[in-house]
Amino acid sequence: DMIYTQDAIKDLLVYAKAHGIQVVPEVDAPAHAGAGWQWGPDYGLGELTLCWAASPTETHQCWEAPCGQLNPLNENVYPLLDLIWGELHALFDSDIFHMGSDEVFTKCWMDTPEIANLPEILNKSNDADYWNVWAKFQKRVMDNFWKRAPNKKIALWSSDLTTPQYFAILPKEKVVIHSWNPTVKNEPRTVTDLGYSYIASFDDAFYLDCGFNGIDRKDNSWCAPFKTWQVIYEQLLDVNVTAANKHLVLGGSAVLWTEVSGEAALDNRLWPRVSAFAERAWSNPMTRWHKAMQRMTIQAYRIIETGVQADMIQPHWCRQRAGECPMILWGDDTLNPNP
């Protein structure tokens, strides 16, 4: 029923801890915040969310439906958000709290006169002017959270806000950058050179929902193509990071967004590709994917034998005849740490 009670969350955390898993909660803000925030006017709290239920194709006020972005000028937003985050902080014992802070769509705020007419908005059609509004919002909600949990780190998705222009509001000892940008942007090197730790979820390697149907287009999803286990396996988490800054690489996460990934398809979209990610994240061998092919084939069968509906990566014949399946190999056997 998609409702998570405190008791259900506690049960999940007990199960996770028994299996060596730390669960990190994320409640995104200020974007992706429509449903659940639309009741403000009925209770005398004003518009908590803006652009609620607007059509992405007609108004261009959000990246995808349902639209909705918190109103940074409504003072009632801040204690409510702090109450929600505070409840989650009390439930989860993770050492990181994830505030999301991704995909803020400035067009929504541009279309809100109270925001567009602020003195600091010098150009009503300039994205960067609205990023300053976003930065003030982000600093305020983080400061509020740290009053409650002064020693907990906050994770933010990489965005226009996690750039040198705004690093002054993001204390490096307390903020973790969750990098989802493609590796070509060289974000790991940029943020670690400035002393920030990060988590790797590069969309050109670790996004597991890529390559399926798009929610708003005839073609494949925006992050196509499909990320094969080989692509995942060969992507280093610490790509281009200097030896002196390797300690700032906290790890990584393989991501499966659920816009077009339903419960029925969950198993085979995750497995065995996540096994390739696990070996990359934990063992981090400098050998290429073909050296792991036989292990991956066996692992896929092991997963299937537990009842998980995992995909196969080679025919049955190959499992029975290890090393006999023909493969065309290109390039060296070892990975380049600085491509």
C-alpha positions in Angstrom: 0.0 0.0 0.0 3.1 2.2 -0.2 2.6 3.4 3.4 5.6 2.9 5.8 4.7 3.0 9.5 7.4 3.5 12.1 7.0 -0.1 13.1 7.5 -1.3 9.5 10.6 0.8 9.2 12.0 -0.5 12.5 11.4 -4.1 11.3 13.3 -3.3 8.1 16.2 -1.8 9.9 16.5 -4.9 12.2 16.5 -7.1 9.1 19.1 -4.8 7.4 21.4 -4.7 10.4 21.4 -8.5 10.7 22.6 -8.6 7.1 25.3 -5.9 7.4 23.3 -3.2 5.6 23.0 0.4 6.6 19.8 2.0 5.4 20.2 5.7 4.5 16.9 7.7 4.3 16.3 10.3 1.6 13.4 12.8 1.4 14.0 15.1 -1.5 13.6 18.8 -1.2 12.9 21.4 -2.5 12.1 19.6 -5.9 10.1 16.4 -6.3 7.8 17.7 -3.6 4.2 18.0 -4.8 2.0 15.2 -3.6 1.8 15.4 0.2 2.4 19.1 0.3 -0.7 20.4 -1.5 -2.9 20.8 1.6 -1.4 24.0 3.0 -4.2 26.5 1.9 -6.9 24.3 3.5 -5.2 24.6 6.9 -4.2 28.2 6.8 -0.6 27.6 6.0 -0.5 29.0 2.5 1.0 27.4 -0.6 3.6 25.0 0.7 4.3 23.6 -2.8 4.3 25.5 -6.1 3.4 24.3 -9.6 1.5 21.4 -8.0 0.1 19.0 -10.7 1.1 21.2 -13.5 1.6 19.5 -16.9 5.4 19.1 -17.6 4.7 19.2 -21.4 2.4 22.3 -21.3 3.9 24.5 -18.6 7.5 23.1 -18.5 7.5 23.6 -14.7 9.1 20.3 -13.8 11.2 17.5 -15.3 8.5 14.9 -14.9 5.1 14.4 -13.4 3.9 15.0 -10.8 5.1 18.6 -10.7 5.7 20.3 -7.4 8.5 22.3 -5.8 8.6 23.6 -2.2 7.9 27.3 -1.8 11.1 28.8 -0.3 9.2 32.0 0.7 6.6 30.3 2.9 7.9 30.3 6.4 5.6 27.3 7.2 7.6 25.0 5.0 10.7 25.0 7.2 9.3 23.7 10.5 7.2 21.1 8.6 10.3 19.9 6.7 12.3 19.9 9.9 9.6 17.8 11.6 9.7 15.2 8.8 13.5 15.0 8.7 13.6 14.9 12.5 11.3 11.9 12.7 13.4 10.1 10.1 16.6 11.0 12.0 15.2 9.5 15.2 14.3 6.2 13.3 17.4 5.7 11.3 20.8 5.2 12.8 22.8 5.8 9.6 25.7 8.2 9.9 24.5 10.0 6.7 21.2 11.7 6.1 20.2 12.3 2.4 18.4 15.5 1.6 18.2 14.9 -2.1 18.4 18.5 -3.4 18.4 17.5 -7.1 16.6 18.6 -10.2 15.4 21.9 -9.0 13.5 23.3 -12.0 13.9 27.0 -12.0 11.0 27.6 -14.5 8.6 26.8 -11.6 10.0 29.6 -9.5 10.3 31.9 -12.5 6.5 31.5 -13.0 5.9 32.5 -9.3 5.7 36.3 -9.1 6.6 36.4 -5.4 9.9 34.7 -6.2 10.6 36.3 -9.6 10.2 39.8 -8.1 12.7 39.3 -5.3 15.4 42.0 -5.2 18.1 39.4 -5.8 16.5 38.2 -9.0 18.2 40.7 -11.4 17.2 38.8 -14.5 13.9 37.0 -14.3 14.8 34.5 -17.0 18.3 33.7 -15.7 18.6 30.3 -14.1 21.6 31.3 -12.0 19.6 34.0 -10.2 17.2 31.4 -8.9 20.1 29.1 -7.9 20.9 31.8 -5.2 17.3 31.3 -3.9 17.9 27.6 -3.8 21.2 28.0 -2.0 19.6 30.1 0.7 16.9 27.4 1.1 19.5 24.6 1.3 21.7 26.4 3.8 18.7 27.1 6.1 17.3 23.6 6.1 20.8 22.1 6.7 21.5 24.4 9.6 18.1 23.5 11.1 18.9 19.8 10.8 22.3 20.2 12.3 20.8 21.8 15.4 19.1 18.5 15.9 21.9 16.2 14.7 25.2 18.2 14.8 27.4 15.2 14.0 25.5 13.7 11.2 26.7 14.2 7.6 24.3 15.3 4.9 24.3 13.9 1.4 23.2 16.0 -1.6 22.9 14.8 -5.2 25.4 16.6 -7.5 23.7 19.6 -9.1 24.2 23.3 -10.0 24.4 23.8 -6.3 27.4 21.5 -5.7 29.8 23.7 -7.7 32.6 26.0 -6.5 30.3 29.1 -6.6 28.2 27.6 -3.8 30.7 25.6 -1.8 30.8 28.3 0.8 27.4 27.1 2.1 28.4 23.4 2.0 30.9 22.7 4.8 33.2 20.0 3.4 33.5 18.2 6.7 29.7 17.7 7.0 28.4 17.5 3.3 28.8 14.4 1.1 28.4 14.9 -2.7 26.4 12.0 -4.3 27.7 12.2 -7.8 25.3 11.0 -10.5 26.7 13.0 -13.4 28.4 11.1 -16.2 32.1 10.5 -15.7 33.0 12.7 -18.6 32.3 15.7 -16.3 35.2 14.6 -14.1 33.2 15.4 -11.0 35.0 13.0 -8.7 38.3 14.9 -9.3 36.7 18.3 -9.0 35.0 17.7 -5.6 37.8 15.7 -4.0 40.4 18.3 -5.0 38.4 20.7 -3.0 38.2 18.4 0.0 34.7 16.9 -0.4 33.9 13.3 0.0 31.6 11.7 -2.5 29.5 8.6 -3.3 29.6 7.4 -6.9 26.4 6.7 -8.8 27.5 7.8 -12.3 24.5 7.7 -14.7 26.6 6.4 -17.6 27.5 3.2 -15.6 25.5 2.7 -12.4 21.9 3.6 -13.4 20.1 0.3 -13.8 16.8 1.7 -15.2 18.5 3.1 -18.4 17.7 1.6 -21.8 14.1 0.8 -21.2 11.1 2.8 -22.4 11.1 6.5 -21.7 8.2 8.0 -19.7 7.8 11.0 -22.1 9.2 9.9 -25.4 9.0 7.2 -28.1 12.7 6.4 -27.9 14.6 4.7 -25.1 14.9 6.4 -21.7 17.0 9.6 -21.4 20.0 7.7 -20.1 20.1 5.0 -22.7 21.7 2.7 -23.5 21.2 -0.2 -21.1 24.1 -0.6 -18.7 25.4 -4.1 -19.1 27.1 -5.9 -16.2 30.4 -5.4 -18.2 29.9 -1.6 -18.3 29.2 -1.6 -14.6 32.2 -3.9 -13.8 34.7 -1.7 -15.6 33.7 1.6 -14.1 36.1 2.6 -11.3 34.4 4.5 -8.4 37.5 6.6 -7.9 38.1 7.5 -11.5 40.7 10.3 -11.9 40.9 10.9 -8.1 44.4 11.5 -6.9 46.1 9.0 -4.6 46.1 11.6 -1.8 42.3 11.9 -2.0 41.3 8.3 -2.4 40.1 8.4 1.3 37.4 10.8 0.2 35.7 8.2 -2.0 33.1 6.8 0.5 31.8 4.2 -2.0 29.1 4.0 -4.5 25.5 2.9 -5.1 23.8 1.3 -8.1 20.6 3.1 -8.7 17.2 1.7 -9.9 14.6 4.5 -10.2 11.1 3.2 -10.3 9.4 5.5 -12.9 9.4 2.6 -15.3 10.7 -0.3 -13.1 7.8 -2.1 -11.4 7.8 -4.6 -8.6 7.4 -7.5 -11.1 10.6 -6.6 -12.9 12.6 -5.7 -9.9 14.7 -8.9 -9.6 15.9 -9.2 -13.1 16.7 -5.5 -13.4 18.9 -5.7 -10.4 20.5 -9.2 -10.7 23.1 -10.2 -11.6 24.2 -6.7 -12.6 24.4 -5.7 -8.9 26.9 -8.5 -8.3 29.2 -6.9 -10.8 28.8 -3.6 -9.0 29.5 -5.3 -5.7 32.8 -6.7 -6.9 33.8 -3.4 -8.3 32.9 -1.5 -5.1 34.4 -4.0 -2.6 37.2 -5.9 -4.3 38.0 -3.2 -7.0 40.2 -5.5 -9.2 42.2 -3.8 -11.9 41.3 -6.6 -14.4 38.7 -6.2 -17.0 35.3 -7.9 -17.3 36.2 -11.0 -19.2 38.4 -12.1 -16.3 35.2 -12.2 -14.2 32.9 -13.8 -16.8 33.0 -17.3 -15.4 32.5 -16.1 -11.8 29.6 -13.9 -12.9 28.0 -16.9 -14.8 28.2 -19.1 -11.7 27.0 -16.2 -9.4 23.9 -15.7 -11.6 22.9 -19.3 -11.2 23.5 -19.2 -7.5 21.2 -16.2 -7.2 18.5 -18.0 -9.3 18.7 -21.0 -7.1 17.7 -18.9 -4.1 14.4 -18.1 -5.8 15.4 -14.7 -7.1 14.3 -14.1 -10.7 17.7 -13.0 -11.9 18.7 -12.7 -15.6 21.2 -15.0 -17.2 24.3 -13.7 -18.8 25.4 -16.8 -20.7 23.7 -19.9 -22.1 23.4 -23.0 -19.9 26.0 -24.7 -22.1 28.6 -22.1 -21.0 28.1 -22.9 -17.3 28.7 -26.6 -17.9 31.8 -25.9 -20.0 33.8 -23.2 -18.2 36.0 -21.1 -20.4 34.8 -22.8 -23.7 32.3 -20.1 -24.8 33.9 -18.0 -27.5 34.4 -14.3 -26.8 35.9 -11.5 -28.9 38.3 -9.5 -26.7 39.4 -6.0 -27.4 42.2 -4.1 -25.6 44.3 -4.8 -22.6 43.5 -7.1 -19.7 43.8 -4.3 -17.2 41.8 -1.2 -16.5 43.1 2.4 -16.9 42.6 4.2 -13.6 42.8 7.6 -15.4 41.0 7.3 -18.7 
